[in-house]
Amino acid sequence: MVLGRIVGPVAFLFSTRRKVYKLRRKYDKLREKADKTRDRQKRSAVLSVLDQIEPNIVILEEQNVSRFERGRMMNFAKSGLRKAEEILKDKKYEKRKV
């Protein structure tokens, strides 16, 4: 019984479930940040990117997919999250101060 308590967390650390968990956390944080953004143009751009990513994260969490498909989907999600971060940090989406 003691071995089972140790092996479970160690297996989680080296599994793909942890990577998917980290993707979900990052997605949720960016979603909250986008919801707090007042600029409509920036918010809609970020939310459209995040809406494209969410189905992939859900599939990764709930279904067993092949190793190739999992890697492809994770790379798509990572690139989309990077794009959403860049939009949130980008100054060109902010309104000009006159």
N, C-alpha and C positions, 0 to 999 in steps of 0.2 A: 504494500500500500504506500509506503513512503517513497519508493522508487517511482510510482505513478505520479505523485505530486511533483517530483523533480523533473521527470521526462516531459510532462505536458507543457510547462512554460518554456523549457529549452527548445522543444520541437516548434513551438509557436515563433520563437525568435528567428529560427532559420527557415521558416516556411513562407510560401507565397501569400498565405492569409495575412501575415503581418504587413506585407507590401500593399495589399489591397486595403487593409485597415488604415494605413498611412495615407493612401490616396483619398479615401473617404474623409478622413480628418481634414486634409488640406482642402478638399472640395467644400466641406461644410464651412470652414473658416472663410474661404473666398466668397461663398454665398452670403454669409452674414455681413462681410465687408461691403459687398455689392449692394445689399439691402440698405445699408447705412449711408451709401453715397447719395448725395443730393442731386448731382448732375444727371439728368434723364438720359442724355445721349451716352454717357459713359456707362451708366447702369444697364441700359438696354443692350449695349455691346457685350458687356461682361456676362449678363444673364443668357444671352443667345449662345455664347461659347459654352457656358456651364450646362445649358440644356442639351447640348449635343453630347457632352461627356457623360452625363448621368446614366443613360441606359447601359453604357459599357461597364460602369462601376457596379451597377445592380447585377448585371450578368456575372461579373467576376465574383461577387459576393455569394450569389445564390446557386449558380450552376457549375457543374464540372465541365471544363472545356479543355481542349488539348493544349499541350505546352506551347505550341506554335501560336495558336489563337490567343492564348492568355498573354503571351509576350507582345503580340501585335496590339491587343486591346489596351494593355498597360502603357505601351509607348504612345498610343493615341491619346489616352487620358493624361499622361504626363505632359505632352506637348500642348494640349488644350489648357491645362492648368497654368503652364508657363505663359501662354498667350493671355489668359485672363489676368494674371499678375501684371504683365506688361501694360495692359490696357488700364488697369487701376493706377499704375505708377506714372503713366504717360501724361505729359502736360498738354498735348494737343487736344485732348478730349475735354479739358477744363475750359470754362468760359473765360473770355478775355475780360480783364478789368480795365475799365475806361476811366 
